[in-house]
Structure formats: structure tokens, C-alpha cells
Amino acid sequence: MTEAPPQLPATHRPLVPAWPPRSAPRLFVGAPLGEGEAVTIEGPQAHYLSRVMRVGTGDAVILCDDVSGEWAARVEAAGKRDLTLTCVALLRPREEVPDFTLCAGLLKKDRFDLVLEKACELGVARIQPVITRRCVADKLNLDRARAILTEAAEQCARTALPVLAEPVPLATLLRGWDAENRKLFFADETGGEPAARAFAAAPGPAALLTGPEGGFDEAERTAIRALGQARAISLGPRILRGETAAVAGIALWMGLCGDWAGD
């Protein structure tokens, strides 16, 4: 009787590479995803996969559809202008992000790009651009802004894209807030309750209102403070740029009340 070959110790056995590998590229797609579904990637996304990431037949790509979640997909065919993939397995369902809205005064393009990118990475559910009297910019290219949010979500492994609303004047935002069952934390550069204390005292659905380059004028401050759900807060002893205030305020709220806080 032939003896079975000796088993190697676990530490000496060859490792089976994880699939999909952690280095697999991630993409959001518009098509609905499901096990066995075929997905065609074209245009800039195909160029990114084939030319930048050098993806070929048999390689793994992680796909998200902002509905069902995150899927491991296998490349079935890689052409010069398109790729065909098959969804193999659901890796994660679409995540539940904290019910937090950023109401950000419009800034110059590069600075508002930063706000969009970091707000997505930090986990906000919704972004509402706001037009105030001192805004240098009064328009936003929504298609470009959504592309920035999508790229940020792909980079930070989000499975749920933030909702991006069209810019509205501050007065319009305040008029419609009575229907909102959430606190509006107002980052007032003239002072207010320390942000950490205010956030901790009012958990639940919330929003943060930050200003433009020149801040809010006195009439705007008065109108905001007159809102029943508004709560003026201070983000420290220094006057922050609009993009800094947005990032700092989101991070602090997420640490105290959001999904950084733990159970």
C-alpha cells in the first residue's frame, strides 16, 4: 500500500492569492449588477482599465452600481475600445452612510473641487451647494462635480455615492428648512457654541452650513440664526477658509456622531 505523501506544515504551503486582489481597480457603472450579469465598459473607463491599469482577459475588476453594492467581476474580453466583464460575486451590499448633509457656500472651482472630494471621502450622504452674497462663483457644472464625487468614491472604496443637489440661494435653503427634521449647524466665524459640544448634544440627522471665501454678511447671519433648527457653532479660535471649515466640520461630526464613532 502506497503511503500518502507527507503534508507540509501550514506555514510552508503555497499561498493561494486572494480573489479579487486588493489591488483590483474599482469603477462605478450605470448598468444594474447581479451575479452572472455581463457588463460592457466603454469610453474613458475602458481606456483607464486597458491603458492605465493594464487590465486583460481573466483579470478582476471591482464594480459598483450605487444600488446593489460592490461586485467582483472578471474580464472576459478586452478590446482596444471596450471590455466585457461578468459579475462573479457580491463582495459587499450598498453601505448605509450617516444621515449628514453638507450645505457648502460655493467657492472658486479648485477649492470647491476639494470640498466635493473630501466630503465624499469623509462619508457625507448629501451635498447641497449654496449661493450667498459674497460667493465669487454662482454656478456649478453638475456633470463635472458628479465625476469628481465618483472618482473620490472609487478611490476610498465607498459603495454609495453622495447625492449632489443643484445650487440654491441661501434664502431658498432657509425657507425650505422647516420641512427638514434635522439640525442645521451653522459655522459662524463670529462665534458660537464649540462645535464638539454642539454635535454631541444633538445626535441624529444633521447638516453643516459653511460659507464662501468672504464669509456670511450680517443680514445672512441674522437670517440663519433666526431659523428654529439652526445652531451657531465655532470651529476653533482661527478663521478658516471655506474648504477647511467644511472638511474640519465633517470630520468632527463623523468622529462624534457618525460612522467613525463606533458602537
MOFENMO-V669686 format. One record per pair of residues at least 24 apart in sequence whose ideal C-beta (glycine too) atoms are under 10 Angstrom apart, sorted by the first residue. I is the first residue (numbers start at 0). J is the second residue. If there is no record, write none. Layout:
BEGIN
i:I j:J
i:I j:J
END
This chain:
BEGIN
i:17 j:59
i:18 j:59
i:18 j:71
i:18 j:73
i:18 j:87
i:18 j:88
i:19 j:58
i:19 j:59
i:19 j:60
i:19 j:61
i:19 j:70
i:19 j:71
i:19 j:72
i:19 j:73
i:19 j:87
i:19 j:88
i:19 j:90
i:20 j:58
i:20 j:59
i:20 j:61
i:21 j:61
i:22 j:52
i:22 j:59
i:23 j:52
i:23 j:54
i:23 j:58
i:23 j:59
i:23 j:60
i:23 j:61
i:23 j:62
i:23 j:71
i:23 j:72
i:24 j:48
i:24 j:51
i:24 j:52
i:24 j:53
i:24 j:54
i:24 j:58
i:24 j:59
i:24 j:60
i:24 j:61
i:24 j:62
i:24 j:153
i:25 j:60
i:25 j:61
i:25 j:62
i:25 j:63
i:25 j:69
i:25 j:152
i:25 j:153
i:25 j:154
i:25 j:155
i:25 j:156
i:25 j:157
i:25 j:158
i:26 j:52
i:26 j:60
i:26 j:61
i:26 j:62
i:26 j:63
i:26 j:72
i:26 j:84
i:26 j:149
i:26 j:153
i:27 j:62
i:27 j:63
i:27 j:64
i:27 j:65
i:27 j:69
i:27 j:148
i:27 j:149
i:27 j:150
i:27 j:152
i:27 j:153
i:27 j:157
i:27 j:158
i:27 j:160
i:28 j:60
i:28 j:62
i:28 j:63
i:28 j:64
i:28 j:65
i:28 j:70
i:28 j:72
i:28 j:84
i:29 j:64
i:29 j:65
i:30 j:62
i:30 j:64
i:30 j:86
i:31 j:64
i:31 j:66
i:31 j:67
i:31 j:86
i:32 j:62
i:32 j:63
i:32 j:64
i:32 j:65
i:32 j:66
i:32 j:67
i:32 j:68
i:32 j:69
i:32 j:70
i:32 j:72
i:32 j:84
i:32 j:86
i:32 j:89
i:33 j:64
i:33 j:67
i:33 j:70
i:33 j:86
i:33 j:89
i:34 j:70
i:34 j:85
i:34 j:86
i:34 j:87
i:34 j:88
i:34 j:89
i:35 j:85
i:35 j:86
i:35 j:87
i:36 j:62
i:36 j:64
i:36 j:67
i:36 j:70
i:36 j:72
i:36 j:84
i:36 j:85
i:36 j:86
i:36 j:87
i:37 j:72
i:37 j:75
i:37 j:83
i:37 j:84
i:37 j:85
i:37 j:86
i:38 j:62
i:38 j:64
i:38 j:70
i:38 j:72
i:38 j:75
i:38 j:82
i:38 j:83
i:38 j:84
i:38 j:85
i:38 j:86
i:39 j:76
i:39 j:81
i:39 j:82
i:39 j:83
i:39 j:84
i:40 j:72
i:40 j:74
i:40 j:77
i:40 j:80
i:40 j:81
i:40 j:82
i:40 j:83
i:40 j:84
i:41 j:78
i:41 j:80
i:41 j:81
i:41 j:82
i:42 j:80
i:42 j:81
i:43 j:146
i:44 j:81
i:44 j:82
i:45 j:77
i:45 j:78
i:45 j:79
i:45 j:80
i:45 j:81
i:45 j:82
i:46 j:79
i:46 j:80
i:47 j:153
i:48 j:74
i:48 j:77
i:48 j:81
i:48 j:82
i:48 j:84
i:49 j:74
i:49 j:77
i:49 j:78
i:49 j:79
i:49 j:80
i:49 j:81
i:49 j:82
i:50 j:79
i:53 j:77
i:54 j:82
i:54 j:84
i:55 j:82
i:56 j:82
i:56 j:83
i:58 j:82
i:58 j:84
i:59 j:84
i:59 j:87
i:60 j:84
i:60 j:86
i:61 j:90
i:61 j:91
i:61 j:153
i:61 j:156
i:61 j:158
i:62 j:86
i:62 j:90
i:63 j:90
i:63 j:91
i:63 j:93
i:63 j:149
i:63 j:152
i:63 j:153
i:63 j:156
i:63 j:157
i:63 j:158
i:63 j:159
i:63 j:160
i:64 j:93
i:64 j:158
i:64 j:160
i:65 j:93
i:65 j:149
i:65 j:152
i:65 j:157
i:65 j:158
i:65 j:159
i:65 j:160
i:66 j:92
i:66 j:93
i:66 j:158
i:66 j:159
i:67 j:91
i:67 j:92
i:67 j:93
i:67 j:158
i:68 j:92
i:68 j:93
i:68 j:94
i:68 j:158
i:68 j:159
i:69 j:93
i:69 j:94
i:69 j:156
i:69 j:157
i:69 j:158
i:70 j:158
i:90 j:158
i:91 j:156
i:91 j:158
i:92 j:158
i:92 j:159
i:93 j:157
i:93 j:158
i:93 j:159
i:93 j:160
i:94 j:122
i:94 j:156
i:94 j:157
i:94 j:158
i:94 j:159
i:94 j:258
i:95 j:124
i:95 j:158
i:95 j:159
i:95 j:258
i:96 j:122
i:96 j:123
i:96 j:124
i:96 j:125
i:96 j:157
i:96 j:158
i:96 j:159
i:96 j:160
i:96 j:161
i:96 j:253
i:96 j:257
i:96 j:258
i:97 j:121
i:97 j:122
i:97 j:123
i:97 j:124
i:97 j:203
i:97 j:204
i:97 j:205
i:97 j:249
i:97 j:252
i:97 j:253
i:97 j:256
i:97 j:257
i:97 j:258
i:97 j:259
i:97 j:260
i:98 j:123
i:98 j:124
i:98 j:125
i:98 j:180
i:98 j:181
i:98 j:203
i:98 j:204
i:98 j:205
i:98 j:206
i:98 j:256
i:98 j:257
i:99 j:123
i:99 j:124
i:99 j:125
i:99 j:161
i:99 j:181
i:99 j:184
i:99 j:204
i:99 j:205
i:99 j:206
i:99 j:207
i:99 j:249
i:99 j:252
i:99 j:253
i:99 j:256
i:99 j:257
i:99 j:258
i:100 j:124
i:100 j:125
i:100 j:126
i:100 j:127
i:100 j:161
i:100 j:162
i:100 j:164
i:100 j:179
i:100 j:181
i:100 j:183
i:100 j:204
i:100 j:205
i:100 j:206
i:100 j:207
i:100 j:208
i:101 j:125
i:101 j:126
i:101 j:127
i:101 j:128
i:101 j:129
i:101 j:161
i:101 j:206
i:101 j:207
i:101 j:208
i:101 j:209
i:101 j:245
i:101 j:246
i:101 j:248
i:101 j:249
i:101 j:252
i:102 j:126
i:102 j:127
i:102 j:128
i:102 j:129
i:102 j:164
i:102 j:167
i:102 j:169
i:102 j:172
i:102 j:176
i:102 j:183
i:102 j:184
i:102 j:185
i:102 j:186
i:102 j:206
i:102 j:207
i:102 j:208
i:102 j:209
i:102 j:245
i:103 j:127
i:103 j:128
i:103 j:129
i:103 j:166
i:103 j:186
i:103 j:207
i:103 j:208
i:103 j:209
i:103 j:210
i:103 j:211
i:103 j:241
i:103 j:242
i:103 j:244
i:103 j:245
i:103 j:248
i:103 j:249
i:104 j:128
i:104 j:129
i:104 j:130
i:104 j:131
i:104 j:132
i:104 j:133
i:104 j:134
i:104 j:135
i:104 j:136
i:104 j:166
i:104 j:169
i:104 j:186
i:104 j:208
i:104 j:209
i:104 j:210
i:104 j:211
i:104 j:212
i:104 j:213
i:104 j:214
i:104 j:215
i:104 j:219
i:104 j:241
i:104 j:244
i:104 j:245
i:105 j:129
i:105 j:130
i:105 j:131
i:105 j:134
i:105 j:135
i:105 j:136
i:105 j:137
i:105 j:138
i:105 j:139
i:105 j:166
i:105 j:210
i:105 j:211
i:105 j:212
i:105 j:241
i:106 j:134
i:106 j:135
i:106 j:136
i:106 j:209
i:106 j:210
i:106 j:211
i:106 j:212
i:106 j:240
i:106 j:241
i:106 j:242
i:106 j:245
i:107 j:134
i:107 j:135
i:107 j:136
i:107 j:211
i:107 j:212
i:107 j:241
i:107 j:242
i:108 j:135
i:108 j:136
i:108 j:138
i:108 j:139
i:108 j:140
i:108 j:143
i:108 j:144
i:109 j:242
i:110 j:135
i:110 j:136
i:110 j:211
i:110 j:212
i:110 j:240
i:110 j:241
i:110 j:242
i:110 j:243
i:110 j:245
i:111 j:136
i:111 j:139
i:111 j:144
i:111 j:147
i:111 j:211
i:111 j:241
i:111 j:242
i:111 j:245
i:112 j:143
i:112 j:144
i:112 j:147
i:112 j:151
i:112 j:242
i:113 j:147
i:113 j:240
i:113 j:241
i:113 j:242
i:113 j:243
i:113 j:245
i:113 j:246
i:114 j:144
i:114 j:147
i:114 j:209
i:114 j:241
i:114 j:242
i:114 j:243
i:114 j:244
i:114 j:245
i:114 j:246
i:114 j:249
i:115 j:139
i:115 j:143
i:115 j:144
i:115 j:145
i:115 j:146
i:115 j:147
i:115 j:148
i:115 j:150
i:115 j:151
i:115 j:161
i:115 j:163
i:115 j:242
i:115 j:245
i:116 j:147
i:116 j:148
i:116 j:150
i:116 j:151
i:116 j:152
i:116 j:154
i:116 j:155
i:116 j:242
i:116 j:246
i:117 j:151
i:117 j:155
i:117 j:242
i:117 j:243
i:117 j:245
i:117 j:246
i:117 j:249
i:117 j:250
i:118 j:148
i:118 j:151
i:118 j:161
i:118 j:163
i:118 j:207
i:118 j:242
i:118 j:245
i:118 j:246
i:118 j:249
i:119 j:147
i:119 j:148
i:119 j:149
i:119 j:150
i:119 j:151
i:119 j:152
i:119 j:153
i:119 j:154
i:119 j:155
i:119 j:157
i:119 j:159
i:119 j:160
i:119 j:161
i:119 j:163
i:120 j:148
i:120 j:151
i:120 j:152
i:120 j:154
i:120 j:155
i:120 j:156
i:120 j:157
i:120 j:246
i:120 j:249
i:120 j:250
i:121 j:151
i:121 j:155
i:121 j:161
i:121 j:245
i:121 j:246
i:121 j:248
i:121 j:249
i:121 j:250
i:121 j:252
i:121 j:253
i:121 j:254
i:121 j:257
i:121 j:258
i:121 j:259
i:122 j:155
i:122 j:157
i:122 j:159
i:122 j:161
i:122 j:249
i:122 j:250
i:122 j:252
i:122 j:253
i:122 j:257
i:122 j:258
i:122 j:259
i:123 j:148
i:123 j:161
i:123 j:162
i:123 j:206
i:123 j:207
i:123 j:245
i:123 j:249
i:123 j:252
i:123 j:253
i:123 j:257
i:124 j:159
i:124 j:160
i:124 j:161
i:124 j:162
i:124 j:204
i:124 j:206
i:124 j:257
i:125 j:161
i:125 j:162
i:125 j:163
i:125 j:164
i:125 j:206
i:126 j:161
i:126 j:162
i:126 j:163
i:126 j:164
i:126 j:245
i:127 j:162
i:127 j:163
i:127 j:164
i:127 j:165
i:127 j:166
i:127 j:167
i:127 j:172
i:127 j:206
i:127 j:208
i:128 j:163
i:128 j:164
i:128 j:165
i:128 j:166
i:128 j:167
i:128 j:172
i:129 j:164
i:129 j:166
i:129 j:167
i:129 j:168
i:129 j:169
i:129 j:171
i:129 j:172
i:129 j:173
i:129 j:208
i:129 j:209
i:129 j:210
i:129 j:211
i:130 j:166
i:130 j:167
i:130 j:168
i:130 j:169
i:130 j:170
i:130 j:171
i:130 j:172
i:130 j:211
i:131 j:168
i:131 j:169
i:131 j:170
i:131 j:172
i:131 j:208
i:131 j:210
i:131 j:211
i:131 j:213
i:131 j:214
i:131 j:215
i:131 j:216
i:131 j:219
i:132 j:168
i:132 j:169
i:132 j:211
i:132 j:213
i:132 j:215
i:132 j:216
i:132 j:218
i:132 j:219
i:133 j:210
i:133 j:211
i:133 j:212
i:133 j:213
i:133 j:214
i:133 j:215
i:133 j:216
i:133 j:219
i:134 j:166
i:134 j:168
i:134 j:169
i:134 j:210
i:134 j:211
i:134 j:212
i:134 j:213
i:134 j:241
i:135 j:211
i:135 j:212
i:135 j:213
i:136 j:166
i:136 j:211
i:136 j:212
i:137 j:166
i:137 j:168
i:138 j:166
i:139 j:163
i:139 j:164
i:139 j:165
i:139 j:166
i:141 j:165
i:141 j:166
i:169 j:208
i:169 j:210
i:169 j:211
i:169 j:215
i:169 j:219
i:169 j:222
i:169 j:223
i:170 j:219
i:170 j:222
i:172 j:206
i:172 j:208
i:172 j:223
i:172 j:226
i:173 j:208
i:173 j:219
i:173 j:222
i:173 j:223
i:173 j:225
i:173 j:226
i:173 j:228
i:173 j:229
i:174 j:222
i:174 j:226
i:176 j:206
i:176 j:208
i:176 j:223
i:176 j:226
i:176 j:227
i:176 j:228
i:176 j:229
i:177 j:226
i:177 j:227
i:177 j:228
i:179 j:204
i:179 j:206
i:179 j:226
i:179 j:228
i:180 j:204
i:180 j:228
i:181 j:205
i:181 j:206
i:181 j:228
i:182 j:206
i:182 j:207
i:182 j:228
i:182 j:229
i:182 j:230
i:182 j:232
i:183 j:207
i:183 j:208
i:183 j:223
i:183 j:226
i:183 j:227
i:183 j:228
i:183 j:229
i:183 j:230
i:183 j:231
i:184 j:208
i:184 j:209
i:184 j:228
i:184 j:229
i:184 j:230
i:184 j:231
i:184 j:232
i:184 j:234
i:184 j:248
i:184 j:251
i:184 j:252
i:185 j:209
i:185 j:210
i:185 j:215
i:185 j:219
i:185 j:220
i:185 j:223
i:185 j:224
i:185 j:226
i:185 j:228
i:185 j:229
i:185 j:230
i:185 j:231
i:185 j:232
i:186 j:210
i:186 j:214
i:186 j:215
i:186 j:231
i:186 j:232
i:186 j:233
i:186 j:234
i:186 j:239
i:186 j:241
i:186 j:244
i:186 j:245
i:186 j:247
i:186 j:248
i:187 j:214
i:187 j:215
i:187 j:220
i:187 j:223
i:187 j:224
i:187 j:229
i:187 j:230
i:187 j:231
i:187 j:232
i:187 j:233
i:187 j:234
i:188 j:214
i:188 j:215
i:188 j:220
i:188 j:233
i:188 j:234
i:188 j:237
i:188 j:238
i:188 j:239
i:188 j:244
i:189 j:214
i:189 j:215
i:189 j:217
i:189 j:220
i:189 j:231
i:189 j:233
i:189 j:238
i:190 j:231
i:190 j:232
i:190 j:233
i:190 j:236
i:191 j:224
i:191 j:229
i:191 j:230
i:191 j:231
i:191 j:232
i:191 j:233
i:191 j:234
i:192 j:230
i:192 j:231
i:192 j:232
i:192 j:233
i:193 j:232
i:193 j:233
i:193 j:234
i:193 j:235
i:194 j:230
i:194 j:232
i:194 j:233
i:194 j:234
i:194 j:235
i:194 j:244
i:194 j:247
i:194 j:248
i:194 j:251
i:194 j:252
i:194 j:255
i:195 j:232
i:195 j:233
i:195 j:234
i:195 j:235
i:195 j:251
i:195 j:252
i:195 j:254
i:195 j:255
i:196 j:232
i:196 j:233
i:196 j:255
i:197 j:230
i:197 j:231
i:197 j:232
i:197 j:233
i:197 j:251
i:197 j:252
i:197 j:255
i:198 j:230
i:198 j:232
i:198 j:248
i:198 j:251
i:198 j:252
i:198 j:253
i:198 j:254
i:198 j:255
i:198 j:256
i:198 j:257
i:199 j:251
i:199 j:252
i:199 j:255
i:199 j:256
i:199 j:260
i:200 j:230
i:200 j:255
i:201 j:228
i:201 j:230
i:201 j:256
i:202 j:252
i:202 j:255
i:202 j:256
i:202 j:257
i:202 j:260
i:203 j:256
i:204 j:256
i:205 j:230
i:205 j:252
i:205 j:256
i:205 j:257
i:206 j:252
i:207 j:232
i:207 j:234
i:207 j:244
i:207 j:245
i:207 j:247
i:207 j:248
i:207 j:249
i:207 j:251
i:207 j:252
i:208 j:232
i:208 j:244
i:208 j:245
i:208 j:248
i:209 j:234
i:209 j:239
i:209 j:240
i:209 j:241
i:209 j:242
i:209 j:243
i:209 j:244
i:209 j:245
i:209 j:246
i:209 j:247
i:209 j:248
i:209 j:249
i:210 j:239
i:210 j:240
i:210 j:241
i:210 j:244
i:210 j:245
i:211 j:240
i:211 j:241
i:212 j:240
i:212 j:241
i:212 j:242
i:213 j:241
i:214 j:238
i:214 j:241
i:214 j:244
END
